[in-house]
Amino acid sequence: MGKSYRTKLNVKSKRVHEILKRMAGTYRKIFNVGIDLQFYKATFNKDPKDHLISATLLHEVMKKGEKQSYPYISQVDCGVSKRAINSSNHYFQRWYSTRETRLPVYKARKDGMRFSTTSKIKVFYDHVSIPKLGDIKLYEKGYIPQGKVYKNVSFSYDGKNWWISLEACEKSEVELNLQGTLKVSVDQKGNVSVGDNAFSNIIESENYRAQKKKRAKLIKKLRRQKEANSLISRGKKVVRTSRNMVKTRKSVQIISSKMKEIKKDYFRKVASEVARTKPQELQLLSLFDVRRKYQGYLSRYLRESGTRELLSMIKRKVESIGSKVTRYSELTLIS
């Protein structure tokens, strides 16, 4: 057990305030939907273990009503949804096992904006770093100790200010699992080498290539449709939008989103594989050094593969387990 801390956040940006409100609203909706599903399952199952819901089941239910009732679920960090699912399971299981007279209470908006998260945050001297939100300044500088493991992180809003409360534990358990150092470097074609393991560029994968070819064909088709529907009116070229053009644009957007998801899935796999080794020190090559070394077409090749995003994700994953990250120049890792 660690020591608990509660301090005020210095939130001055409207964007940060809106994102925190969306997180609180999504947490409340996921909690309420989770209790509804548990009551529905309780009418068919007698075993209390069968009433508990999983994250995959709840996300399937939420995605069906994402456009209407839950428009911000994709923008909120997954740690918020996991904490809401765990809390709804806990309240329902406690009611079912003890048979209390009071049922699990739904969370209402008038009770205030509060939410918790299971994501790992970073605490610095004058600010905290939160996933999918960024850095937020602290009102009391140096109040929360740095370099520890933070648990039971929750946020609350009293009508004027946002507050953060957490539990700071020692880092000894994490440091026992750390072993060795790793070198992470990127070559001119975007291939990542991590120690003895090598990960090929995402552009080389067959699935990504197939989606890229489909998008190129649709873009050519869209250009032909624009030329067919163009006319000259009062000395200016005007393009009329037809139904076929709208369909082609939508299909291009769908394929582009699929390509982004393929990239993200690949990045998560590589970053998780690196973090599983639990390095004590990570020797990371910055992407700026790679682009400075390889100019022209190869820099565009690196930009298309999203190598910068991959390196930053590896850095975040490794720092979350308490490892040290050092950057090396291109002269030391690329020769």
C-alpha positions in Angstrom: 0.0 0.0 0.0 1.3 3.4 -0.9 0.5 7.0 0.2 -2.5 8.8 -1.3 -2.3 12.3 -2.7 -4.9 14.7 -3.9 -4.1 18.0 -5.6 -5.7 20.5 -8.0 -5.0 20.6 -11.7 -4.3 23.9 -13.4 -6.7 23.5 -16.4 -6.9 26.8 -18.4 -7.5 25.4 -22.0 -11.1 24.8 -23.1 -9.9 21.9 -25.2 -8.5 20.0 -22.2 -11.6 20.8 -20.2 -13.9 19.4 -22.9 -11.8 16.2 -23.2 -12.0 15.7 -19.4 -15.8 16.2 -19.6 -16.0 13.6 -22.4 -14.0 11.1 -20.4 -16.3 11.6 -17.4 -19.4 11.2 -19.6 -18.1 8.1 -21.3 -17.2 6.6 -17.9 -20.7 7.2 -16.7 -22.4 5.8 -19.8 -20.2 2.7 -19.8 -20.9 2.0 -16.1 -24.7 2.4 -16.6 -24.8 0.2 -19.7 -22.7 -2.4 -17.9 -25.2 -2.6 -15.0 -28.1 -2.9 -17.6 -26.4 -5.8 -19.3 -25.8 -7.5 -15.9 -29.4 -7.3 -14.9 -30.4 -8.7 -18.3 -28.0 -11.6 -18.0 -29.2 -12.2 -14.4 -32.7 -13.1 -15.7 -31.3 -16.1 -17.6 -28.3 -17.3 -15.5 -28.2 -18.3 -11.8 -24.4 -18.4 -11.4 -23.1 -15.0 -10.3 -19.9 -15.5 -12.4 -22.0 -15.6 -15.6 -23.4 -12.1 -14.9 -20.0 -10.4 -15.1 -19.4 -8.8 -18.5 -16.2 -8.5 -20.5 -14.7 -5.5 -22.2 -15.3 -7.1 -25.7 -19.0 -7.6 -25.1 -19.5 -4.1 -23.8 -17.6 -2.5 -26.7 -19.8 -4.4 -29.2 -22.9 -3.0 -27.5 -21.4 0.5 -27.4 -20.3 0.5 -31.1 -23.8 -0.2 -32.2 -25.0 3.1 -30.7 -21.7 5.0 -31.1 -23.1 7.5 -33.6 -26.2 8.3 -31.6 -25.5 7.9 -27.9 -21.8 7.4 -27.5 -20.0 9.6 -30.0 -16.8 10.0 -27.9 -16.0 6.4 -27.0 -13.3 6.1 -29.7 -11.6 9.4 -28.5 -11.4 8.3 -24.8 -8.5 6.3 -23.4 -9.2 2.5 -23.0 -8.1 2.7 -19.4 -11.3 4.7 -18.5 -13.6 2.1 -20.1 -11.7 -0.8 -18.3 -12.1 0.9 -15.0 -15.8 1.5 -15.6 -16.4 -2.2 -16.5 -14.5 -3.4 -13.4 -16.4 -1.1 -11.1 -19.8 -2.1 -12.5 -18.9 -5.8 -12.1 -17.8 -5.1 -8.5 -21.0 -3.4 -7.5 -23.2 -6.0 -9.1 -21.3 -8.9 -7.7 -21.4 -7.4 -4.2 -25.2 -6.9 -4.4 -25.8 -10.4 -5.7 -23.6 -12.2 -3.1 -24.8 -10.3 0.0 -28.4 -9.7 -1.3 -28.4 -6.1 -0.1 -31.8 -4.4 -0.2 -30.4 -1.5 -2.2 -29.6 -2.2 -5.9 -26.5 -0.9 -7.7 -27.1 2.8 -8.2 -26.8 4.3 -11.7 -24.4 7.2 -12.1 -26.2 10.5 -12.8 -24.8 13.7 -14.4 -26.1 15.8 -11.5 -23.9 13.9 -9.0 -20.8 15.5 -10.6 -18.2 14.6 -13.1 -15.9 11.9 -11.8 -14.0 9.1 -13.5 -11.1 6.7 -12.8 -8.6 5.1 -15.1 -6.3 2.1 -15.2 -3.8 3.7 -17.6 -0.3 4.5 -16.3 0.3 8.2 -16.0 3.6 10.0 -15.5 4.2 12.6 -12.8 6.8 15.4 -13.1 7.7 18.3 -10.9 5.1 20.8 -12.3 2.8 18.6 -14.5 1.3 15.2 -15.1 1.2 13.3 -18.5 -2.1 11.5 -19.3 -2.6 9.2 -22.3 -4.7 10.7 -25.2 -4.7 14.1 -23.4 -1.1 15.2 -23.0 0.5 17.3 -20.2 -1.6 19.2 -17.6 0.1 21.6 -15.1 -0.2 21.0 -11.4 -1.4 23.8 -9.0 1.0 22.6 -6.3 4.5 22.0 -7.8 6.5 19.1 -6.3 3.6 17.9 -4.1 3.3 14.4 -5.7 6.6 12.5 -5.5 8.2 11.4 -8.8 9.7 8.1 -9.9 7.0 5.9 -8.3 4.3 3.5 -9.5 0.9 5.3 -9.4 -2.3 3.4 -8.8 -6.1 4.2 -8.3 -5.9 7.3 -10.4 -9.1 9.3 -10.4 -10.3 12.7 -11.5 -13.1 14.9 -10.2 -14.7 18.3 -11.0 -16.2 20.5 -8.3 -17.7 23.1 -10.6 -14.6 25.3 -10.7 -11.5 23.2 -10.8 -10.4 19.7 -11.7 -8.7 17.5 -9.0 -6.6 14.4 -9.3 -6.1 11.8 -6.6 -3.8 8.8 -6.8 -1.8 6.3 -4.7 2.0 6.4 -5.0 3.8 3.1 -4.4 7.4 2.1 -4.4 9.1 1.0 -7.6 11.0 -1.9 -6.2 8.8 -4.6 -7.8 9.2 -3.2 -11.2 13.0 -2.8 -10.9 13.5 -6.5 -10.1 12.1 -7.5 -13.5 14.4 -5.2 -15.5 17.3 -6.8 -17.3 19.9 -5.7 -19.8 19.9 -3.0 -22.4 18.5 -2.8 -25.9 19.5 -1.0 -29.1 16.7 0.3 -31.3 17.7 1.6 -34.7 16.0 2.3 -38.1 17.5 1.9 -41.5 16.9 3.9 -44.6 13.9 1.8 -45.6 12.1 2.1 -42.3 12.9 -1.4 -41.0 13.3 -1.5 -37.2 15.9 -3.6 -35.5 15.6 -4.2 -31.8 18.6 -6.1 -30.4 18.7 -9.4 -32.3 15.2 -9.1 -33.6 14.3 -7.3 -36.9 10.8 -5.9 -37.8 10.1 -5.2 -41.5 8.5 -2.0 -42.6 4.7 -1.9 -42.6 4.7 -1.0 -46.3 6.1 -4.4 -47.1 3.2 -6.3 -45.7 0.8 -7.9 -48.2 -2.4 -6.6 -46.5 -1.2 -3.0 -46.6 -0.1 -3.2 -50.2 -3.5 -4.6 -51.3 -5.3 -1.7 -49.6 -2.9 0.8 -51.2 -3.6 -0.6 -54.7 -7.3 -0.4 -54.1 -7.1 3.2 -53.0 -4.9 4.2 -56.0 -7.5 2.7 -58.4 -10.4 4.5 -56.7 -8.5 7.8 -56.8 -8.0 7.4 -60.6 -11.7 6.5 -60.9 -12.6 9.7 -59.0 -10.5 11.8 -61.3 -12.2 10.4 -64.3 -15.6 11.1 -62.8 -14.6 14.7 -62.1 -13.5 15.2 -65.7 -16.8 13.7 -67.0 -18.9 16.0 -64.7 -16.9 19.2 -65.3 -18.2 22.0 -67.5 -17.3 25.6 -68.2 -19.7 28.2 -66.9 -19.0 32.0 -67.3 -15.4 31.3 -68.1 -14.7 29.1 -65.0 -14.5 25.4 -64.7 -17.2 23.9 -62.5 -17.4 20.3 -61.3 -20.9 18.9 -60.5 -21.0 16.3 -57.7 -22.8 13.1 -58.7 -23.9 10.2 -56.6 -21.2 8.0 -58.0 -18.6 10.6 -57.0 -19.9 10.5 -53.4 -19.8 6.7 -53.3 -16.2 6.7 -54.6 -15.1 9.3 -52.0 -16.7 7.2 -49.2 -14.9 4.1 -50.3 -11.6 6.0 -50.4 -12.2 7.2 -46.9 -13.0 3.6 -45.7 -9.8 2.2 -47.3 -7.7 5.0 -45.8 -9.1 4.2 -42.3 -8.3 0.5 -42.8 -4.7 1.4 -43.7 -4.4 3.5 -40.5 -5.7 0.6 -38.4 -3.2 -1.8 -40.0 -0.4 0.6 -39.1 -1.7 1.0 -35.5 -2.0 -2.8 -35.0 1.5 -3.3 -36.3 2.9 -0.5 -34.0 1.2 -2.0 -31.0 2.7 -5.5 -31.7 6.2 -4.1 -32.1 6.0 -1.9 -29.0 4.6 -4.6 -26.9 7.2 -7.1 -28.1 10.0 -4.6 -27.1 8.4 -3.9 -23.7 8.0 -7.6 -22.9 11.8 -7.9 -22.8 11.8 -5.3 -19.9 15.0 -3.6 -20.7 16.8 -1.6 -18.1 18.1 0.9 -20.6 16.8 1.6 -24.2 19.3 3.1 -26.7 16.9 4.7 -29.1 17.8 6.4 -32.4 15.9 9.5 -33.1 14.0 9.8 -36.5 15.6 13.2 -37.1 19.0 11.6 -37.4 17.6 9.0 -39.9 16.1 11.7 -42.1 19.3 13.8 -42.0 21.3 10.8 -43.1 19.0 9.7 -45.9 17.5 12.6 -48.0 15.1 12.7 -50.9 12.9 9.7 -51.7 13.9 7.7 -48.7 12.7 10.4 -46.3 9.3 10.2 -48.0 9.4 6.4 -47.6 10.0 6.8 -43.9 7.2 9.4 -43.5 4.7 7.1 -45.2 5.6 4.1 -43.0 5.0 6.2 -39.9 8.3 5.3 -38.3 8.2 8.4 -36.1 5.0 7.3 -34.5 6.4 3.8 -34.0 9.5 5.0 -32.2 7.4 7.3 -29.9 5.1 4.4 -29.0 8.1 2.1 -28.2 9.5 4.9 -26.0 6.1 5.3 -24.1 5.7 1.6 -23.6 9.3 1.1 -22.2 9.0 4.2 -20.0 5.7 3.0 -18.5 7.6 0.0 -16.9 10.2 2.3 -15.4 13.0 1.8 -17.8 15.5 4.5 -18.9 15.6 5.7 -22.5 18.7 7.3 -24.1 19.0 8.7 -27.6 22.0 8.1 -29.7 23.1 10.0 -32.8 23.4 8.6 -36.3 27.1 8.3 -36.1 27.0 5.7 -33.3 24.2 3.5 -34.6 24.4 4.0 -38.4 27.7 3.8 -40.1 
